[in-house]
Amino acid sequence: MKRIMQLFLLSCLKATELIEKKMNFKLTGREKLQLSMHKMVCNACRNYEKQSKLIEMGMLKQPEKPNRKIEIDMESFKKSILDKIEN
């Protein structure tokens, strides 16, 4: 019985690992079964999966922005920091 329980019950750590894996790769049948069994009893992991999907969709919708080089006048930057420290 203990061996059967180990086959089906996952820790939340392993479940979140499988949730992230599922986003990019195909899960095995065993992994799918384990994850669905875990999510039946774990509200936190169900919420984690929903949030991960939202983040993933948001990342996919973001347009690619070119890297912009930020020019900073180091002397004035240092002076502003020193002014803030002194006040």
N, C-alpha and C positions, 0 to 999 in steps of 0.2 A: 504494500500500500504506500509506504514511504517513497519508494522508487517512482510510482505512478504520480504522486503528488509533485515530486521534483520535476517530472516531465512537463507538467502543466502549469505549475506556479512559478512565476518569475518575481525577482525583486524589482522595485521601481527603477533602480539603476539599469538593470538589463532591459526593462521595458522601454525606457527612454532611449536607450541605445538602438533598439529595434525600430522605434518610431523614426529616429533620424536616418537609420539605414534604409527604411522603407521609402523615404523621400527621394533617394538617389539610386537605389538598387532594388532588385526583386527579392522578396523574402522567400525562404523555403516554406514548404507546407507546414513543417513543424513550427517554424518561427511564427507564421501567420496564426496558427492555432494557439500557441502560447501567448502571443500578444493579445489576441481577442479574448482569451480566458482571463488574462490579467485585467484588461480594461473593463470587463464585466463587473469586477469587484473594486476597482480603484478609480475613484472619481478624479484624483489628482492627475493620473496619467491620461485620462480622457481629455481633461482640460489642457494638459501639456501638448497633446497631439493637435487639438484645435488651434492653439496658439502658434504652434510650429507651422501649421499650414498657412495661417494668416501671414506670418512673417515671410514665409517662402513666396507666397503670392505677391506680397508687397515688394520683395526684392526683385522679382521677375518683372514687375511693372516699372521699376525705376529706369529712367533713361541713362545711358552711359554718359558720364560727364568727363571731359578731358581733365587730366591733372593740371591744376593751375599752380604755378610757382608763386609763392607769396613773398613779396619783397618787403623787408623790414629794415628801417633805419635803426641799427642796433644801439647807437648812442642814445637816441631819444627813447628807445624802449627801456634801456637800463635806467635812464633818468626818471622815467615815469614809475618804474618799480621802486626806486629809491625814495621818490616823493611819497608813495603810498606807504612804505614802511615807516618813514619818519613821522607821518601824520597819524 
